[in-house]
Amino acid sequence: MPITIDIYTPSNLLNSSFIPTSISNLRTSPFLPQRSCRLRTVPLLLCSSSLSVSDMDATAGQTLYPLHRTKTLHLVRHAQGIHNVEGEKNHEAYLSYDFFDANLTPLGWSQVDNLHKHVHASGLSKKIDLVVVSPLLRTMQTAVGVFGGEAYTDGVNVPPLMVANTGNSDHPAISSLNSPPFVAVELCREHLGVHPCDKRRSIREYHPLFPAIDFSLLESDDDILWKPDIREKNGEVAARGLNFLKWLWTRKEKEIAIVTHSGFLFHTLSAFGNDCHPSVKSEICKNFANCELRSVVIIDRSMIGSGSSTTNYPGKIPDGLDLPSDVATEKHPEKGVPN
């Protein structure tokens, strides 16, 4: 039976919550049937908001939530970019147009290769229904390298996820064969404005480089969101992140990989876990390393999503008497408690 952590979100932010999880805990488990031959699958969640932080230990109360009201998100920060190297030496480098829409370094590609091996060895690659990616060069390189297919072969009747040498990478083309769909989404971009490394190219420039990525959700060919003199505030990034999570509930996919940026992840996730144990809060909100992956479960408390369960079973097929014993006792008290 999978045991995960339920982080209750302030209602004025979003009626959803994050649960840190591990890949081994993502299997569904049938609970005892509520009626004869009836199956409902639910995750077991810990950490009730009615408890104080000091009470949140192994004896904390437990809560159930329907499995089909959840999604599993695999959050990934892009691999090392050229701006990361220079920016760590001198923060002023982030203002340089030399790092416009920064590409991955050779070390970054090594990080991508290692994470690619991990998601295949763990079995995660077979579970992903959708890859959502920030439409910048470094995130798209990371996304296709981690979750894409093997090296692209001419003659295969599918477009490549990435053509060879994209972003001066000296990297071979990456196939879309046997890969999940990839979609670019503006809502999960890094802080907007001022830093040229966070400004994207036009779709007409990207599409020949990443033929199998879906750019149809981008409203403008050119980047109209990035301003050279106005940097997006942290609170604005967090609000955009919560809107991104709301958008995820409009998707039918249940297991989604998201390849994005450190600032976006930090400020979005910081809205969660405020009433949980500090170690859980830290687990959710600490800064991501380059090419780090963390898996969480997000819960839909307000029924934003409209999905129905694929595992629940209605029972009574064929129909028959199934009055539970405790209800029967209430209905016929003169007969006493049944055996």
C-alpha positions as CSV (number, residue, x, y, z in Angstrom):
1,M,0.0,0.0,0.0
2,P,1.7,3.3,-1.0
3,I,2.1,5.9,1.7
4,T,2.7,9.4,0.7
5,I,2.5,12.9,2.3
6,D,-0.5,15.2,1.9
7,I,0.4,18.9,1.9
8,Y,-2.7,21.0,2.5
9,T,-2.6,24.2,0.5
10,P,-3.9,27.6,1.7
11,S,-7.4,27.9,0.1
12,N,-6.6,31.4,-1.2
13,L,-3.8,30.0,-3.4
14,L,-5.1,26.9,-5.0
15,N,-7.4,24.0,-4.2
16,S,-4.6,21.5,-4.9
17,S,-1.7,20.1,-2.9
18,F,1.6,18.4,-3.5
19,I,2.7,15.1,-2.2
20,P,6.4,14.1,-2.4
21,T,6.6,10.5,-3.7
22,S,9.0,8.0,-5.0
23,I,8.7,6.0,-8.2
24,S,8.2,2.8,-6.2
25,N,5.2,4.3,-4.5
26,L,3.3,5.1,-7.7
27,R,1.6,1.7,-8.0
28,T,-2.1,1.6,-7.3
29,S,-3.4,-0.6,-4.5
30,P,-7.0,-2.0,-4.0
31,F,-8.4,-1.3,-0.6
32,L,-11.0,-3.4,1.1
33,P,-14.3,-3.4,-0.9
34,Q,-16.9,-1.1,0.5
35,R,-19.7,-3.2,-1.0
36,S,-19.7,-6.7,-2.3
37,C,-17.4,-7.0,-5.3
38,R,-16.8,-3.2,-5.4
39,L,-13.3,-1.7,-6.0
40,R,-12.1,1.8,-5.3
41,T,-8.5,2.8,-5.6
42,V,-7.3,5.6,-3.5
43,P,-3.8,6.9,-2.3
44,L,-3.1,6.9,1.4
45,L,-2.2,10.4,2.5
46,L,-0.5,11.5,5.7
47,C,-0.2,14.9,7.5
48,S,-3.6,16.3,8.3
49,S,-4.0,20.1,8.5
50,S,-5.8,19.7,11.8
51,L,-2.5,18.7,13.5
52,S,0.1,21.0,14.7
53,V,3.6,20.7,13.2
54,S,4.9,19.1,16.4
55,D,2.3,16.3,16.1
56,M,3.2,15.4,12.5
57,D,5.1,12.3,13.2
58,A,4.6,8.6,12.6
59,T,1.4,8.7,14.6
60,A,-0.3,11.5,12.6
61,G,-3.9,10.9,11.4
62,Q,-4.5,9.5,8.0
63,T,-6.7,10.8,5.1
64,L,-8.0,9.1,2.0
65,Y,-8.4,10.8,-1.4
66,P,-9.7,9.4,-4.7
67,L,-6.9,8.3,-7.0
68,H,-8.6,9.8,-10.1
69,R,-8.5,13.2,-8.4
70,T,-4.7,13.2,-8.5
71,K,-1.9,13.6,-11.0
72,T,1.7,12.5,-10.8
73,L,4.2,15.2,-11.8
74,H,7.8,14.6,-12.5
75,L,9.6,18.0,-12.1
76,V,12.9,18.5,-13.8
77,R,15.2,21.5,-13.9
78,H,17.2,21.9,-17.1
79,A,20.8,20.7,-17.3
80,Q,23.7,23.1,-17.0
81,G,23.6,26.0,-19.4
82,I,26.3,28.3,-20.5
83,H,24.8,31.1,-18.5
84,N,25.0,29.0,-15.3
85,V,28.7,28.7,-15.6
86,E,29.4,32.4,-16.2
87,G,26.6,33.6,-13.9
88,E,28.1,31.7,-10.9
89,K,31.4,33.4,-11.4
90,N,29.8,36.9,-11.9
91,H,26.1,37.6,-11.5
92,E,26.4,40.5,-14.0
93,A,26.9,37.9,-16.7
94,Y,23.1,37.2,-16.6
95,L,22.7,40.7,-18.2
96,S,24.9,39.8,-21.2
97,Y,23.3,39.2,-24.6
98,D,26.1,36.7,-25.1
99,F,23.9,34.3,-23.3
100,F,20.6,35.0,-25.1
101,D,18.4,31.9,-24.9
102,A,21.4,29.9,-23.4
103,N,22.1,26.4,-24.7
104,L,23.5,23.5,-22.7
105,T,27.2,23.0,-22.0
106,P,29.0,19.7,-22.7
107,L,28.7,19.0,-19.0
108,G,25.0,19.7,-19.3
109,W,24.6,17.1,-22.0
110,S,26.4,14.6,-19.8
111,Q,23.8,15.4,-17.1
112,V,21.1,14.8,-19.6
113,D,22.5,11.4,-20.6
114,N,22.7,10.3,-17.0
115,L,19.1,11.3,-16.2
116,H,18.0,9.6,-19.5
117,K,19.6,6.4,-18.2
118,H,17.9,6.8,-14.8
119,V,14.4,7.2,-16.2
120,H,14.8,4.1,-18.3
121,A,16.4,2.0,-15.6
122,S,13.7,3.0,-13.1
123,G,10.8,2.3,-15.6
124,L,9.7,5.9,-15.4
125,S,10.1,6.4,-19.2
126,K,7.2,3.9,-19.8
127,K,4.8,5.8,-17.4
128,I,5.0,9.3,-18.8
129,D,1.9,10.3,-20.7
130,L,3.0,13.8,-21.6
131,V,6.1,16.0,-21.5
132,V,5.5,19.7,-20.9
133,V,8.5,22.0,-21.5
134,S,9.4,25.6,-21.2
135,P,10.0,27.0,-24.7
136,L,13.6,27.9,-24.3
137,L,16.6,26.2,-25.9
138,R,18.1,24.7,-22.7
139,T,14.9,23.3,-21.4
140,M,13.9,21.8,-24.8
141,Q,17.4,20.2,-25.2
142,T,17.0,18.8,-21.7
143,A,13.5,17.5,-22.3
144,V,14.1,15.7,-25.5
145,G,17.4,14.3,-24.3
146,V,15.9,12.9,-21.1
147,F,12.5,11.7,-22.3
148,G,13.0,11.3,-26.0
149,G,13.9,8.2,-28.0
150,E,17.3,7.1,-29.1
151,A,19.5,8.5,-31.9
152,Y,17.4,9.5,-35.0
153,T,17.8,7.3,-38.0
154,D,17.1,8.5,-41.6
155,G,14.2,6.8,-43.2
156,V,12.1,6.4,-40.1
157,N,8.7,7.8,-40.8
158,V,8.5,10.0,-37.7
159,P,9.9,13.6,-37.2
160,P,12.9,13.9,-34.9
161,L,12.4,15.6,-31.6
162,M,15.6,17.5,-32.2
163,V,17.8,17.8,-35.3
164,A,21.6,17.2,-35.1
165,N,23.8,19.9,-33.6
166,T,21.0,22.1,-32.3
167,G,22.4,24.9,-30.3
168,N,26.0,24.2,-31.4
169,S,25.7,21.1,-29.3
170,D,27.5,18.6,-31.6
171,H,24.8,16.2,-30.4
172,P,23.2,13.7,-32.8
173,A,19.5,14.0,-33.7
174,I,17.0,12.6,-31.2
175,S,14.1,10.4,-32.4
176,S,10.5,10.8,-31.4
177,L,9.9,7.1,-32.0
178,N,8.2,5.5,-28.9
179,S,8.3,8.8,-27.0
180,P,5.4,10.6,-25.3
181,P,4.0,13.8,-26.9
182,F,6.0,17.0,-26.1
183,V,4.2,20.3,-25.8
184,A,5.8,23.8,-25.2
185,V,4.0,26.0,-22.6
186,E,4.8,29.6,-21.8
187,L,3.4,29.5,-18.3
188,C,6.4,27.4,-17.0
189,R,9.1,29.7,-18.2
190,E,11.8,31.2,-16.0
191,H,11.5,34.8,-14.5
192,L,10.6,37.0,-17.4
193,G,12.5,40.2,-18.4
194,V,16.0,41.8,-18.1
195,H,18.1,38.6,-18.3
196,P,18.7,37.8,-22.0
197,C,19.3,34.1,-21.1
198,D,15.5,33.9,-20.3
199,K,14.3,35.4,-23.6
200,R,13.2,32.9,-26.2
201,R,13.6,32.7,-29.9
202,S,10.7,32.8,-32.3
203,I,8.6,29.7,-33.0
204,R,9.7,29.9,-36.7
205,E,13.3,29.5,-35.5
206,Y,12.5,26.7,-33.0
207,H,10.3,24.5,-35.2
208,P,13.0,23.4,-37.6
209,L,15.2,22.5,-34.7
210,F,12.6,20.6,-32.7
211,P,10.1,19.3,-35.4
212,A,8.2,16.9,-33.1
213,I,7.5,19.4,-30.2
214,D,4.0,21.0,-30.3
215,F,4.3,24.8,-30.2
216,S,0.6,25.4,-31.0
217,L,-0.1,26.7,-27.4
218,L,2.3,29.6,-27.8
219,E,0.1,32.6,-28.7
220,S,2.8,34.7,-30.4
221,D,5.6,33.7,-32.8
222,D,7.9,36.2,-31.2
223,D,8.6,36.6,-27.5
224,I,6.3,39.4,-26.4
225,L,6.4,38.4,-22.7
226,W,10.1,39.3,-22.1
227,K,10.8,43.0,-21.4
228,P,14.4,44.3,-21.4
229,D,13.8,46.7,-18.5
230,I,11.2,45.0,-16.3
231,R,12.0,41.8,-14.3
232,E,9.1,39.7,-13.2
233,K,8.6,39.8,-9.4
234,N,8.9,36.6,-7.3
235,G,5.2,36.8,-6.4
236,E,4.3,37.1,-10.1
237,V,6.3,34.0,-10.9
238,A,4.5,32.1,-8.1
239,A,1.0,33.3,-9.3
240,R,1.9,32.2,-12.9
241,G,3.0,28.9,-11.5
242,L,-0.3,28.3,-9.8
243,N,-2.1,29.2,-13.0
244,F,0.1,26.6,-14.7
245,L,-1.0,24.0,-12.2
246,K,-4.6,24.9,-12.8
247,W,-4.0,24.4,-16.6
248,L,-2.6,21.0,-15.9
249,W,-6.0,19.9,-14.6
250,T,-7.5,20.6,-18.0
251,R,-5.3,17.9,-19.4
252,K,-6.5,14.3,-19.5
253,E,-2.9,12.9,-18.9
254,K,-2.3,11.5,-15.5
255,E,1.5,11.2,-15.3
256,I,3.3,14.3,-16.7
257,A,6.9,15.3,-16.9
258,I,7.6,19.1,-16.6
259,V,11.0,20.4,-17.7
260,T,11.4,24.0,-16.5
261,H,13.7,26.3,-14.5
262,S,15.0,26.7,-10.9
263,G,13.3,30.1,-10.2
264,F,10.0,28.9,-11.5
265,L,10.1,25.7,-9.5
266,F,11.2,27.4,-6.3
267,H,8.6,30.2,-6.2
268,T,5.8,27.9,-7.4
269,L,6.5,25.1,-4.9
270,S,7.0,27.6,-2.0
271,A,3.3,28.1,-2.0
272,F,2.9,24.6,-0.7
273,G,3.6,22.8,2.6
274,N,3.3,25.7,5.0
275,D,1.3,23.6,7.5
276,C,3.5,20.5,7.3
277,H,6.6,19.5,9.2
278,P,9.5,21.7,8.2
279,S,11.4,18.8,6.8
280,V,8.5,18.1,4.4
281,K,8.3,21.8,3.4
282,S,12.1,21.7,2.8
283,E,11.8,18.6,0.7
284,I,9.2,20.3,-1.6
285,C,10.7,23.8,-1.8
286,K,14.5,23.5,-1.7
287,N,16.3,24.7,-4.9
288,F,16.7,22.2,-7.7
289,A,20.2,21.2,-8.9
290,N,20.8,21.1,-12.7
291,C,19.0,18.1,-14.2
292,E,17.5,17.1,-10.9
293,L,14.2,15.2,-11.0
294,R,11.6,15.1,-8.2
295,S,8.3,13.3,-8.4
296,V,5.2,14.6,-6.6
297,V,1.5,14.0,-6.5
298,I,-0.9,16.9,-6.9
299,I,-4.5,16.6,-5.6
300,D,-7.6,18.3,-7.0
301,R,-9.6,19.4,-4.0
302,S,-12.0,21.7,-6.0
303,M,-12.9,19.3,-8.8
304,I,-11.2,21.5,-11.4
305,G,-10.4,18.3,-13.3
306,S,-13.3,16.4,-14.9
307,G,-11.6,13.0,-15.2
308,S,-13.3,9.8,-14.1
309,S,-11.8,6.8,-12.5
310,T,-10.4,4.0,-14.7
311,T,-10.0,1.6,-11.8
312,N,-13.2,2.0,-9.7
313,Y,-15.8,-0.8,-10.2
314,P,-19.5,-0.2,-9.4
315,G,-20.3,-3.7,-7.9
316,K,-23.6,-5.6,-7.8
317,I,-22.9,-7.2,-11.2
318,P,-25.1,-9.3,-11.2
319,D,-27.4,-7.5,-8.9
320,G,-28.1,-9.0,-5.5
321,L,-28.8,-8.4,-1.8
322,D,-25.8,-6.8,-0.1
323,L,-27.0,-4.9,3.0
324,P,-23.9,-4.5,5.3
325,S,-24.2,-6.2,8.6
326,D,-23.9,-3.0,10.7
327,V,-26.7,-1.4,8.6
328,A,-28.8,-4.6,9.0
329,T,-28.4,-4.4,12.8
330,E,-29.7,-0.9,12.8
331,K,-32.6,-2.0,10.6
332,H,-33.4,-5.0,12.6
333,P,-32.2,-4.3,16.2
334,E,-34.4,-7.1,17.6
335,K,-32.2,-9.7,15.9
336,G,-29.0,-8.5,17.7
337,V,-25.5,-8.3,16.3
338,P,-24.9,-10.8,13.5
339,N,-21.9,-13.1,13.5
